[in-house]
Protein backbone atom coordinates (compact mmCIF):
# COMPACT_ATOMS: atom_id res chain seq x y z
CA UNK A 1 0.00 0.00 0.00
CA UNK A 2 1.38 3.33 -0.98
CA UNK A 3 2.09 5.94 1.62
CA UNK A 4 -0.50 8.28 0.11
CA UNK A 5 -3.28 5.62 0.29
CA UNK A 6 -2.40 4.84 3.89
CA UNK A 7 -2.64 8.55 4.71
CA UNK A 8 -6.17 8.77 3.22
CA UNK A 9 -7.32 5.64 5.08
CA UNK A 10 -5.93 6.95 8.31
CA UNK A 11 -7.74 10.24 7.81
CA UNK A 12 -11.02 8.43 7.24
CA UNK A 13 -10.51 6.33 10.37
CA UNK A 14 -9.70 9.45 12.37
CA UNK A 15 -12.88 11.20 11.19
CA UNK A 16 -14.96 8.11 11.92
CA UNK A 17 -13.55 8.00 15.44
CA UNK A 18 -14.47 11.63 15.98
CA UNK A 19 -18.04 10.94 14.87
CA UNK A 20 -18.31 7.99 17.28
CA UNK A 21 -17.02 10.11 20.11
CA UNK A 22 -19.50 12.86 19.32
CA UNK A 23 -22.34 10.36 19.16
CA UNK A 24 -21.27 8.92 22.48
CA UNK A 25 -21.33 12.33 24.05
CA UNK A 26 -24.83 13.02 22.77
CA UNK A 27 -26.11 9.67 24.02
CA UNK A 28 -25.00 10.53 27.55
CA UNK A 29 -27.16 13.70 27.53
CA UNK A 30 -30.31 12.01 26.21
CA UNK A 31 -32.77 10.06 28.43
CA UNK A 32 -32.08 6.37 28.50
CA UNK A 33 -35.52 5.22 29.69
CA UNK A 34 -39.09 6.51 29.79
CA UNK A 35 -38.69 7.21 33.51
CA UNK A 36 -35.99 9.74 32.69
CA UNK A 37 -38.40 11.81 30.49
CA UNK A 38 -39.00 15.31 31.88
CA UNK A 39 -42.57 16.60 31.35
CA UNK A 40 -44.10 19.97 32.16
CA UNK A 41 -46.62 19.91 35.05
CA UNK A 42 -50.31 20.06 34.02
CA UNK A 43 -51.93 23.46 34.58
CA UNK A 44 -54.20 23.57 37.62
CA UNK A 45 -57.93 23.14 36.84
CA UNK A 46 -60.00 26.29 36.52
CA UNK A 47 -62.15 27.02 39.55
CA UNK A 48 -65.91 26.36 39.05
CA UNK A 49 -68.04 29.40 38.35
CA UNK A 50 -69.47 30.93 41.50
CA UNK A 51 -72.93 29.68 42.41
CA UNK A 52 -75.71 32.27 42.27
CA UNK A 53 -76.57 33.59 45.71
CA UNK A 54 -79.27 31.59 47.43
CA UNK A 55 -82.62 33.31 47.72
CA UNK A 56 -83.76 33.62 51.31
CA UNK A 57 -87.17 32.26 52.23
CA UNK A 58 -88.60 35.75 52.96
CA UNK A 59 -87.45 37.09 49.59
CA UNK A 60 -88.77 34.03 47.78
CA UNK A 61 -92.15 34.60 49.42
CA UNK A 62 -91.99 38.33 48.61
CA UNK A 63 -91.56 37.55 44.90
CA UNK A 64 -94.41 35.01 44.91
CA UNK A 65 -96.73 37.36 46.81
CA UNK A 66 -96.03 40.19 44.38
CA UNK A 67 -96.95 37.98 41.43
CA UNK A 68 -100.01 36.41 43.08
CA UNK A 69 -101.42 39.71 44.38
CA UNK A 70 -102.95 40.49 40.98
CA UNK A 71 -104.83 37.20 40.64
CA UNK A 72 -106.11 37.41 44.22
CA UNK A 73 -107.33 40.98 43.75
CA UNK A 74 -109.03 39.90 40.52
CA UNK A 75 -110.67 36.87 42.16
CA UNK A 76 -112.17 38.99 44.95
CA UNK A 77 -113.24 41.90 42.75
CA UNK A 78 -114.94 39.60 40.23
CA UNK A 79 -116.44 37.26 42.85
CA UNK A 80 -120.03 38.18 41.90
CA UNK A 81 -119.52 36.51 38.51
CA UNK A 82 -116.66 34.13 39.31
CA UNK A 83 -117.86 32.59 42.60
CA UNK A 84 -121.55 33.43 43.15
CA UNK A 85 -122.21 32.43 39.55
CA UNK A 86 -120.47 30.01 37.22
CA UNK A 87 -120.65 30.62 33.48
CA UNK A 88 -123.75 32.72 34.12
CA UNK A 89 -125.47 30.05 36.22
CA UNK A 90 -126.38 31.23 39.73
CA UNK A 91 -124.76 29.00 42.35
CA UNK A 92 -126.38 30.50 45.46
CA UNK A 93 -129.08 33.15 45.58
CA UNK A 94 -130.00 34.24 49.08
CA UNK A 95 -129.13 32.31 52.20
CA UNK A 96 -126.58 29.61 52.98
CA UNK A 97 -123.39 29.07 50.95
CA UNK A 98 -121.40 25.84 50.46
CA UNK A 99 -122.04 23.24 53.18
CA UNK A 100 -124.46 25.70 54.74
CA UNK A 101 -121.59 27.84 56.03
CA UNK A 102 -122.16 31.58 55.83
CA UNK A 103 -124.61 33.36 53.57
CA UNK A 104 -124.92 35.72 50.64
CA UNK A 105 -127.46 38.14 49.24
CA UNK A 106 -127.71 38.62 45.46
CA UNK A 107 -129.36 41.44 43.55
CA UNK A 108 -129.93 41.85 39.81
CA UNK A 109 -130.39 45.42 38.55
CA UNK A 110 -131.41 46.47 42.05
CA UNK A 111 -134.10 43.79 42.29
CA UNK A 112 -134.40 40.14 43.16
CA UNK A 113 -131.72 37.72 42.03
CA UNK A 114 -132.57 34.73 39.86
CA UNK A 115 -132.89 31.53 41.87
CA UNK A 116 -130.09 29.03 42.33
CA UNK A 117 -129.56 26.82 39.31
CA UNK A 118 -130.95 29.36 36.83
CA UNK A 119 -129.01 31.70 34.58
CA UNK A 120 -128.48 35.43 34.79
CA UNK A 121 -130.06 37.10 31.76
CA UNK A 122 -127.88 37.92 28.78
CA UNK A 123 -127.52 41.50 27.58
CA UNK A 124 -126.32 44.31 29.85
CA UNK A 125 -127.09 44.02 33.56
CA UNK A 126 -125.61 44.67 37.00
CA UNK A 127 -125.27 41.87 39.51
CA UNK A 128 -124.34 42.69 43.12
CA UNK A 129 -123.53 40.12 45.80
CA UNK A 130 -123.00 40.67 49.53
CA UNK A 131 -121.01 37.87 51.20
CA UNK A 132 -121.15 37.12 54.93
CA UNK A 133 -118.68 34.47 56.09
CA UNK A 134 -119.64 32.69 52.88
CA UNK A 135 -117.73 29.50 52.08
CA UNK A 136 -117.59 29.34 48.28
CA UNK A 137 -115.19 26.40 47.94
CA UNK A 138 -115.60 23.76 50.63
CA UNK A 139 -112.53 21.69 49.69
CA UNK A 140 -110.12 24.63 49.80
CA UNK A 141 -112.05 26.37 52.56
CA UNK A 142 -112.32 29.64 50.61
CA UNK A 143 -114.41 32.13 52.57
CA UNK A 144 -115.60 35.58 51.45
CA UNK A 145 -116.91 38.68 53.21
CA UNK A 146 -117.90 42.01 51.65
CA UNK A 147 -119.73 43.39 48.62
CA UNK A 148 -118.77 42.78 44.98
CA UNK A 149 -120.57 44.03 41.88
CA UNK A 150 -120.32 43.36 38.16
CA UNK A 151 -121.89 45.45 35.39
CA UNK A 152 -121.68 42.85 32.64
CA UNK A 153 -122.47 42.59 28.94
CA UNK A 154 -122.82 39.28 27.17
CA UNK A 155 -124.72 37.66 24.33
CA UNK A 156 -123.67 34.16 25.43
CA UNK A 157 -121.64 33.04 28.42
CA UNK A 158 -118.48 32.02 26.59
CA UNK A 159 -117.81 35.71 25.89
CA UNK A 160 -118.29 38.07 28.82
CA UNK A 161 -117.11 41.60 29.57
CA UNK A 162 -117.73 43.13 32.98
CA UNK A 163 -116.84 46.31 34.83
CA UNK A 164 -116.25 45.13 38.39
CA UNK A 165 -115.71 46.59 41.84
CA UNK A 166 -115.07 45.44 45.40
CA UNK A 167 -116.01 47.08 48.68
CA UNK A 168 -113.78 45.59 51.37
CA UNK A 169 -114.10 42.04 50.05
CA UNK A 170 -112.08 39.81 52.34
CA UNK A 171 -110.89 36.45 51.08
CA UNK A 172 -109.39 33.62 53.10
CA UNK A 173 -107.87 30.46 51.67
CA UNK A 174 -107.41 31.78 48.12
CA UNK A 175 -103.59 31.77 47.92
CA UNK A 176 -101.92 29.07 45.89
CA UNK A 177 -98.23 29.99 45.52
CA UNK A 178 -97.79 32.64 48.21
CA UNK A 179 -98.55 33.19 51.90
CA UNK A 180 -101.42 35.59 51.14
CA UNK A 181 -104.00 33.44 52.88
CA UNK A 182 -106.00 36.37 54.32
CA UNK A 183 -106.42 39.46 52.13
CA UNK A 184 -108.91 42.28 51.56
CA UNK A 185 -109.58 43.91 48.18
CA UNK A 186 -110.97 47.36 47.44
CA UNK A 187 -111.47 48.88 44.02
CA UNK A 188 -113.78 51.17 42.13
CA UNK A 189 -116.01 50.16 39.24
CA UNK A 190 -113.42 50.95 36.56
CA UNK A 191 -111.72 47.55 36.74
CA UNK A 192 -112.42 45.40 33.67
CA UNK A 193 -112.69 41.62 33.51
CA UNK A 194 -113.18 39.62 30.34
CA UNK A 195 -113.77 35.90 29.99
CA UNK A 196 -113.50 34.41 26.51
CA UNK A 197 -113.85 30.78 25.43
CA UNK A 198 -115.47 27.67 26.81
CA UNK A 199 -113.15 24.66 26.77
CA UNK A 200 -110.25 27.05 26.19
CA UNK A 201 -110.80 30.08 28.37
CA UNK A 202 -108.81 33.25 28.84
CA UNK A 203 -109.73 35.64 31.62
CA UNK A 204 -108.09 39.06 31.63
CA UNK A 205 -108.21 41.37 34.63
CA UNK A 206 -107.29 45.05 34.35
CA UNK A 207 -107.43 46.52 37.85
CA UNK A 208 -108.58 50.07 38.46
CA UNK A 209 -105.58 52.36 39.08
CA UNK A 210 -105.42 53.03 42.79
CA UNK A 211 -107.25 49.84 43.80
CA UNK A 212 -105.69 48.02 46.73
CA UNK A 213 -105.03 44.60 48.21
CA UNK A 214 -104.22 44.44 51.93
CA UNK A 215 -102.36 41.51 53.45
CA UNK A 216 -104.31 41.18 56.68
CA UNK A 217 -101.46 39.25 58.31
CA UNK A 218 -98.90 42.05 57.86
CA UNK A 219 -101.14 45.09 57.05
CA UNK A 220 -98.85 45.76 54.06
CA UNK A 221 -100.62 47.11 50.98
CA UNK A 222 -100.35 46.45 47.23
CA UNK A 223 -101.65 49.34 45.12
CA UNK A 224 -102.32 48.65 41.44
CA UNK A 225 -101.60 50.89 38.49
CA UNK A 226 -101.98 50.31 34.76
CA UNK A 227 -101.48 46.96 33.04
CA UNK A 228 -103.24 43.61 33.18
CA UNK A 229 -103.05 39.99 34.26
CA UNK A 230 -104.41 37.13 32.12
CA UNK A 231 -104.91 33.46 32.81
CA UNK A 232 -105.47 30.91 30.05
CA UNK A 233 -106.78 27.38 30.52
CA UNK A 234 -106.24 25.43 27.30
CA UNK A 235 -108.17 22.18 26.98
CA UNK A 236 -105.94 19.79 28.96
CA UNK A 237 -104.64 16.52 27.53
CA UNK A 238 -106.06 13.45 29.20
CA UNK A 239 -104.64 13.05 32.67
CA UNK A 240 -102.96 16.46 32.79
CA UNK A 241 -103.80 20.12 33.22
CA UNK A 242 -102.06 23.25 32.01
CA UNK A 243 -102.57 26.96 32.42
CA UNK A 244 -100.66 30.14 31.66
CA UNK A 245 -100.32 33.32 33.70
CA UNK A 246 -99.41 36.40 31.67
CA UNK A 247 -98.57 39.92 32.83
CA UNK A 248 -98.64 42.86 30.44
CA UNK A 249 -96.70 45.68 32.11
CA UNK A 250 -98.78 45.51 35.28
CA UNK A 251 -97.78 48.14 37.84
CA UNK A 252 -97.94 47.08 41.50
CA UNK A 253 -96.64 49.27 44.32
CA UNK A 254 -95.86 47.64 47.68
CA UNK A 255 -95.99 50.23 50.46
CA UNK A 256 -95.07 52.89 47.89
CA UNK A 257 -92.30 51.05 45.98
CA UNK A 258 -93.55 50.43 42.44
CA UNK A 259 -92.77 47.29 40.47
CA UNK A 260 -93.65 46.30 36.90
CA UNK A 261 -94.59 42.69 36.12
CA UNK A 262 -94.14 41.42 32.59
CA UNK A 263 -93.93 38.02 30.89
CA UNK A 264 -95.68 34.67 31.21
CA UNK A 265 -95.33 31.40 33.09
CA UNK A 266 -96.80 28.08 31.97
CA UNK A 267 -97.66 25.49 34.65
CA UNK A 268 -98.40 21.90 33.62
CA UNK A 269 -99.39 19.02 35.89
CA UNK A 270 -98.84 15.65 34.25
CA UNK A 271 -100.81 12.45 34.72
CA UNK A 272 -98.15 11.30 37.20
CA UNK A 273 -98.63 14.41 39.31
CA UNK A 274 -95.33 15.98 38.27
CA UNK A 275 -95.52 19.76 37.82
CA UNK A 276 -93.35 21.46 35.19
CA UNK A 277 -92.83 25.13 34.40
CA UNK A 278 -91.81 27.06 31.29
CA UNK A 279 -91.53 30.77 30.56
CA UNK A 280 -90.47 33.72 32.68
CA UNK A 281 -92.06 36.56 34.66
CA UNK A 282 -89.79 39.57 35.15
CA UNK A 283 -90.11 42.05 38.01
CA UNK A 284 -88.52 45.45 37.38
CA UNK A 285 -88.30 48.80 39.15
CA UNK A 286 -87.73 51.88 36.98
CA UNK A 287 -86.29 49.65 34.25
CA UNK A 288 -83.93 47.75 36.60
CA UNK A 289 -84.42 43.99 36.81
CA UNK A 290 -85.20 43.17 40.44
CA UNK A 291 -86.27 39.53 40.26
CA UNK A 292 -87.56 36.86 37.94
CA UNK A 293 -89.64 33.72 38.32
CA UNK A 294 -89.09 31.15 35.59
CA UNK A 295 -88.94 27.52 34.54
CA UNK A 296 -85.27 26.48 34.45
CA UNK A 297 -83.54 23.89 32.24
CA UNK A 298 -85.12 21.12 34.34
CA UNK A 299 -88.56 22.77 33.98
CA UNK A 300 -88.51 23.40 37.72
CA UNK A 301 -89.83 26.62 39.24
CA UNK A 302 -86.89 28.93 39.97
CA UNK A 303 -86.92 32.28 41.74
CA UNK A 304 -84.03 34.71 41.37
CA UNK A 305 -83.98 37.93 43.40
CA UNK A 306 -81.26 40.37 42.29
CA UNK A 307 -82.33 43.30 44.46
CA UNK A 308 -84.29 42.83 47.71
CA UNK A 309 -88.04 43.24 47.26
CA UNK A 310 -90.42 45.01 49.62
CA UNK A 311 -92.55 42.23 51.12
CA UNK A 312 -96.31 42.26 50.92
C-alpha positions as MATLAB code, in Angstrom:
seq = 'XXXXXXXXXXXXXXXXXXXXXXXXXXXXXXXXXXXXXXXXXXXXXXXXXXXXXXXXXXXXXXXXXXXXXXXXXXXXXXXXXXXXXXXXXXXXXXXXXXXXXXXXXXXXXXXXXXXXXXXXXXXXXXXXXXXXXXXXXXXXXXXXXXXXXXXXXXXXXXXXXXXXXXXXXXXXXXXXXXXXXXXXXXXXXXXXXXXXXXXXXXXXXXXXXXXXXXXXXXXXXXXXXXXXXXXXXXXXXXXXXXXXXXXXXXXXXXXXXXXXXXXXXXXXXXXXXXXXXXXXXXXXXXXXXXXXXXXXXXXXXXXXXXXXXXXX';
ca = [
       0.000    0.000    0.000;
       1.380    3.327   -0.985;
       2.088    5.942    1.620;
      -0.505    8.275    0.111;
      -3.275    5.624    0.294;
      -2.397    4.844    3.894;
      -2.643    8.551    4.706;
      -6.173    8.769    3.222;
      -7.317    5.640    5.077;
      -5.931    6.953    8.306;
      -7.739   10.237    7.805;
     -11.021    8.435    7.245;
     -10.515    6.329   10.368;
      -9.702    9.449   12.368;
     -12.885   11.197   11.190;
     -14.960    8.112   11.921;
     -13.550    8.002   15.439;
     -14.472   11.629   15.983;
     -18.039   10.938   14.875;
     -18.309    7.994   17.280;
     -17.019   10.110   20.115;
     -19.500   12.857   19.322;
     -22.338   10.357   19.157;
     -21.266    8.917   22.484;
     -21.329   12.334   24.054;
     -24.831   13.017   22.768;
     -26.113    9.671   24.015;
     -24.996   10.532   27.545;
     -27.162   13.701   27.529;
     -30.314   12.007   26.207;
     -32.772   10.061   28.433;
     -32.077    6.373   28.501;
     -35.515    5.222   29.686;
     -39.089    6.510   29.787;
     -38.691    7.207   33.513;
     -35.991    9.741   32.685;
     -38.398   11.814   30.489;
     -38.999   15.306   31.881;
     -42.569   16.603   31.353;
     -44.096   19.970   32.161;
     -46.619   19.914   35.053;
     -50.308   20.060   34.022;
     -51.926   23.457   34.582;
     -54.203   23.573   37.622;
     -57.928   23.138   36.839;
     -59.996   26.290   36.519;
     -62.153   27.019   39.554;
     -65.908   26.359   39.050;
     -68.038   29.403   38.351;
     -69.469   30.929   41.498;
     -72.931   29.684   42.414;
     -75.714   32.270   42.274;
     -76.569   33.587   45.705;
     -79.272   31.590   47.431;
     -82.622   33.309   47.716;
     -83.756   33.616   51.309;
     -87.167   32.260   52.227;
     -88.595   35.749   52.965;
     -87.452   37.089   49.588;
     -88.769   34.026   47.785;
     -92.150   34.602   49.421;
     -91.992   38.328   48.607;
     -91.565   37.547   44.901;
     -94.405   35.006   44.908;
     -96.727   37.357   46.813;
     -96.032   40.190   44.384;
     -96.950   37.977   41.432;
    -100.009   36.413   43.080;
    -101.421   39.708   44.383;
    -102.951   40.493   40.981;
    -104.829   37.196   40.636;
    -106.106   37.413   44.219;
    -107.334   40.977   43.751;
    -109.025   39.898   40.523;
    -110.669   36.874   42.163;
    -112.173   38.990   44.951;
    -113.239   41.900   42.752;
    -114.940   39.599   40.231;
    -116.437   37.263   42.854;
    -120.034   38.178   41.901;
    -119.515   36.513   38.508;
    -116.657   34.129   39.312;
    -117.861   32.590   42.599;
    -121.551   33.431   43.154;
    -122.213   32.429   39.552;
    -120.471   30.009   37.221;
    -120.651   30.624   33.480;
    -123.749   32.718   34.115;
    -125.466   30.055   36.224;
    -126.384   31.231   39.728;
    -124.764   28.999   42.353;
    -126.378   30.498   45.456;
    -129.079   33.154   45.575;
    -130.003   34.241   49.083;
    -129.134   32.310   52.202;
    -126.576   29.609   52.979;
    -123.387   29.073   50.952;
    -121.405   25.842   50.461;
    -122.044   23.240   53.179;
    -124.459   25.696   54.740;
    -121.587   27.836   56.031;
    -122.162   31.581   55.827;
    -124.610   33.362   53.565;
    -124.925   35.722   50.638;
    -127.460   38.137   49.242;
    -127.708   38.620   45.465;
    -129.355   41.444   43.555;
    -129.933   41.852   39.810;
    -130.388   45.417   38.548;
    -131.407   46.473   42.051;
    -134.103   43.789   42.293;
    -134.402   40.139   43.164;
    -131.716   37.721   42.027;
    -132.575   34.732   39.858;
    -132.892   31.532   41.874;
    -130.091   29.026   42.334;
    -129.558   26.817   39.305;
    -130.953   29.357   36.833;
    -129.005   31.701   34.581;
    -128.484   35.425   34.787;
    -130.058   37.103   31.761;
    -127.878   37.924   28.779;
    -127.520   41.504   27.580;
    -126.315   44.312   29.851;
    -127.090   44.016   33.561;
    -125.613   44.668   37.000;
    -125.266   41.870   39.513;
    -124.336   42.687   43.123;
    -123.529   40.119   45.800;
    -123.000   40.670   49.526;
    -121.015   37.870   51.205;
    -121.153   37.125   54.932;
    -118.675   34.473   56.093;
    -119.636   32.685   52.880;
    -117.729   29.497   52.081;
    -117.586   29.342   48.277;
    -115.186   26.400   47.945;
    -115.597   23.764   50.626;
    -112.526   21.688   49.690;
    -110.117   24.633   49.802;
    -112.054   26.367   52.555;
    -112.321   29.636   50.605;
    -114.406   32.127   52.568;
    -115.605   35.577   51.455;
    -116.907   38.681   53.211;
    -117.898   42.012   51.649;
    -119.725   43.388   48.618;
    -118.769   42.785   44.979;
    -120.567   44.033   41.877;
    -120.317   43.364   38.156;
    -121.885   45.446   35.389;
    -121.677   42.849   32.640;
    -122.465   42.590   28.943;
    -122.822   39.280   27.166;
    -124.715   37.663   24.330;
    -123.666   34.162   25.425;
    -121.640   33.043   28.417;
    -118.477   32.024   26.592;
    -117.810   35.714   25.888;
    -118.293   38.072   28.824;
    -117.106   41.600   29.572;
    -117.735   43.132   32.983;
    -116.837   46.308   34.831;
    -116.249   45.130   38.386;
    -115.706   46.593   41.842;
    -115.069   45.438   45.397;
    -116.006   47.076   48.679;
    -113.779   45.588   51.368;
    -114.099   42.039   50.052;
    -112.078   39.810   52.335;
    -110.891   36.452   51.077;
    -109.390   33.617   53.105;
    -107.868   30.462   51.670;
    -107.407   31.783   48.123;
    -103.590   31.774   47.922;
    -101.916   29.071   45.886;
     -98.228   29.986   45.522;
     -97.790   32.642   48.211;
     -98.551   33.189   51.896;
    -101.421   35.594   51.139;
    -104.003   33.444   52.884;
    -105.999   36.374   54.321;
    -106.422   39.462   52.126;
    -108.906   42.276   51.562;
    -109.583   43.910   48.177;
    -110.968   47.360   47.443;
    -111.466   48.884   44.023;
    -113.776   51.168   42.128;
    -116.005   50.157   39.242;
    -113.421   50.954   36.560;
    -111.717   47.554   36.741;
    -112.423   45.401   33.671;
    -112.691   41.622   33.512;
    -113.182   39.621   30.341;
    -113.768   35.902   29.992;
    -113.499   34.413   26.505;
    -113.848   30.785   25.427;
    -115.470   27.675   26.807;
    -113.152   24.655   26.767;
    -110.255   27.046   26.191;
    -110.804   30.078   28.370;
    -108.807   33.252   28.843;
    -109.731   35.642   31.624;
    -108.088   39.060   31.634;
    -108.206   41.373   34.628;
    -107.288   45.052   34.349;
    -107.428   46.523   37.854;
    -108.580   50.073   38.458;
    -105.584   52.359   39.081;
    -105.422   53.030   42.789;
    -107.250   49.845   43.798;
    -105.691   48.021   46.731;
    -105.033   44.604   48.208;
    -104.219   44.439   51.933;
    -102.364   41.508   53.446;
    -104.314   41.177   56.684;
    -101.462   39.248   58.308;
     -98.901   42.045   57.865;
    -101.136   45.091   57.049;
     -98.848   45.757   54.062;
    -100.621   47.111   50.978;
    -100.349   46.450   47.232;
    -101.651   49.342   45.118;
    -102.316   48.652   41.443;
    -101.600   50.893   38.488;
    -101.980   50.309   34.758;
    -101.481   46.964   33.044;
    -103.242   43.607   33.184;
    -103.051   39.990   34.264;
    -104.414   37.126   32.125;
    -104.905   33.463   32.814;
    -105.468   30.912   30.050;
    -106.778   27.377   30.516;
    -106.239   25.427   27.301;
    -108.175   22.185   26.982;
    -105.941   19.792   28.957;
    -104.638   16.516   27.534;
    -106.061   13.446   29.196;
    -104.637   13.054   32.667;
    -102.962   16.463   32.790;
    -103.799   20.125   33.223;
    -102.060   23.251   32.010;
    -102.566   26.959   32.423;
    -100.660   30.140   31.663;
    -100.317   33.319   33.698;
     -99.413   36.399   31.669;
     -98.565   39.917   32.827;
     -98.640   42.862   30.441;
     -96.704   45.683   32.114;
     -98.783   45.505   35.280;
     -97.785   48.136   37.845;
     -97.937   47.085   41.502;
     -96.638   49.268   44.325;
     -95.861   47.639   47.675;
     -95.988   50.229   50.462;
     -95.074   52.894   47.888;
     -92.305   51.048   45.979;
     -93.553   50.431   42.442;
     -92.771   47.292   40.466;
     -93.654   46.298   36.905;
     -94.590   42.692   36.121;
     -94.136   41.417   32.591;
     -93.931   38.019   30.889;
     -95.679   34.670   31.207;
     -95.330   31.399   33.087;
     -96.801   28.075   31.973;
     -97.657   25.493   34.653;
     -98.399   21.905   33.622;
     -99.392   19.020   35.889;
     -98.836   15.645   34.245;
    -100.814   12.454   34.723;
     -98.153   11.296   37.201;
     -98.633   14.413   39.315;
     -95.330   15.982   38.271;
     -95.524   19.764   37.822;
     -93.348   21.458   35.191;
     -92.828   25.130   34.399;
     -91.807   27.059   31.292;
     -91.532   30.767   30.558;
     -90.470   33.717   32.678;
     -92.058   36.558   34.661;
     -89.790   39.571   35.149;
     -90.105   42.052   38.013;
     -88.519   45.453   37.378;
     -88.302   48.798   39.146;
     -87.727   51.883   36.982;
     -86.292   49.648   34.253;
     -83.931   47.748   36.601;
     -84.418   43.994   36.814;
     -85.198   43.171   40.440;
     -86.275   39.532   40.264;
     -87.562   36.863   37.942;
     -89.644   33.718   38.317;
     -89.094   31.145   35.589;
     -88.935   27.521   34.540;
     -85.269   26.476   34.451;
     -83.537   23.887   32.237;
     -85.124   21.115   34.340;
     -88.556   22.769   33.976;
     -88.510   23.396   37.724;
     -89.832   26.622   39.244;
     -86.894   28.926   39.969;
     -86.918   32.280   41.744;
     -84.033   34.712   41.370;
     -83.979   37.928   43.400;
     -81.265   40.365   42.292;
     -82.329   43.303   44.458;
     -84.287   42.830   47.705;
     -88.043   43.235   47.263;
     -90.419   45.007   49.621;
     -92.549   42.228   51.123;
     -96.314   42.259   50.919;
];
